[in-house]
Amino acid sequence: MRTLNIYAALFFSIFAINFSFAQTSVKKETIKVWGNCGICKKNIEKAAKVGGATTADWNKETKILNVSYNSSRSNSEKIQKAIAASGYDTQDFKGDDNAYNKLMSCCQYDRNTAFTSTSGMRQVMVTDEMFTCPMHPEVKSDKPGKCPKCGMTLLKQKMTDEQMKMMKKGTYVKPKE
């Protein structure tokens, strides 16, 4: 009986250790990915899984992809490169132009053209002009447009140094076209 208890304790210990190691290698992230429709959702989520995501859920309203992945097998860059290879722009990589041109017309969105042509890494175009919503001051853009929250026309303002830093970091909301 004592031997059985020792084996049970040993088995439980090994199981608990393996389970805890498996849990620590799972990482969750959010990634901005541009797209338009339900077909985009299917394509983006499929590409994320090809890039190593174990789960992927893209919201077409917010353009945010929630992913989880085993950090010993994949990373955010690998997942974003797989999405970009399928034709969709991510927060850090421009989608492949040939793949983008082959997307269905409903999936072809107004692309952000502020990329370098050699590396594919996103660059933020910054000027000293900023446009904000009078009703939603947190909505900021580097170009004129409509507020995505209320539809009001964004008003032109001169940017402060702090606002310039925000624009360079990319912490602004893109307006409705």
Residue pairs with C-beta under 8 A, 6 or more apart in sequence:
25 70
25 71
25 72
26 54
26 68
26 69
26 70
26 71
27 68
27 69
27 70
27 71
28 66
28 67
28 68
29 66
29 67
29 68
29 69
29 76
30 64
30 65
30 66
30 67
31 64
31 65
31 67
31 76
31 79
31 80
31 83
31 90
31 91
32 63
32 64
32 65
32 90
32 91
33 44
33 58
33 63
33 64
33 65
33 83
33 88
33 89
33 90
33 91
34 63
34 88
34 89
34 90
34 95
34 109
34 111
34 112
35 41
35 43
35 44
35 58
35 60
35 63
35 88
35 107
35 109
36 60
36 106
36 107
36 108
36 109
37 60
37 106
37 107
38 60
39 104
39 106
39 107
40 58
40 60
40 88
40 103
40 107
41 58
41 60
43 86
43 87
43 88
43 103
43 107
44 56
44 58
44 65
44 83
44 86
44 88
45 56
45 57
45 58
45 65
46 86
47 82
47 83
47 85
47 86
47 88
48 56
48 58
48 65
48 67
48 79
48 82
48 83
49 56
50 82
51 74
51 78
51 79
51 80
51 81
51 82
51 83
52 69
52 70
52 73
52 74
52 75
52 78
52 79
52 82
53 67
53 68
53 69
53 74
53 79
54 68
54 69
54 70
55 66
55 67
55 68
56 65
56 66
56 67
57 65
57 66
57 67
58 64
58 65
58 66
59 65
59 66
65 83
67 76
67 79
69 75
69 79
76 92
77 92
80 90
80 91
80 92
80 93
81 93
83 90
83 93
83 95
84 90
84 93
84 94
84 95
84 96
84 120
85 95
85 96
85 99
86 95
86 96
86 99
87 95
87 96
87 98
87 99
87 100
87 101
87 102
87 103
87 107
88 95
88 100
89 95
89 111
89 112
91 122
91 170
92 121
92 122
93 120
93 121
93 122
94 115
94 120
94 122
95 111
100 108
100 111
101 108
110 177
112 122
114 122
114 123
114 124
114 125
115 121
115 122
115 123
116 123
122 170
124 167
124 168
124 169
124 170
125 142
126 142
126 164
126 167
126 168
127 142
128 158
128 159
128 164
129 142
129 156
129 157
129 158
129 159
130 140
130 141
130 142
130 156
130 157
130 158
130 159
130 163
130 167
131 140
131 141
131 142
131 143
131 144
131 145
131 154
131 155
131 156
131 157
131 175
132 139
132 140
132 141
132 154
132 155
132 157
133 139
133 147
133 149
133 150
133 152
133 154
133 155
134 152
134 155
135 147
135 149
135 150
135 152
136 147
136 149
136 150
138 173
139 147
139 148
139 149
139 154
139 172
139 173
139 175
140 163
140 166
140 167
140 172
140 173
141 154
141 172
141 173
141 174
141 175
142 167
142 172
143 175
144 153
144 154
144 156
144 175
145 153
145 154
145 174
145 175
145 176
145 177
146 152
146 153
146 154
146 175
146 176
146 177
147 153
147 154
147 175
147 176
148 173
148 174
148 175
148 176
151 176
154 175
159 167
166 172
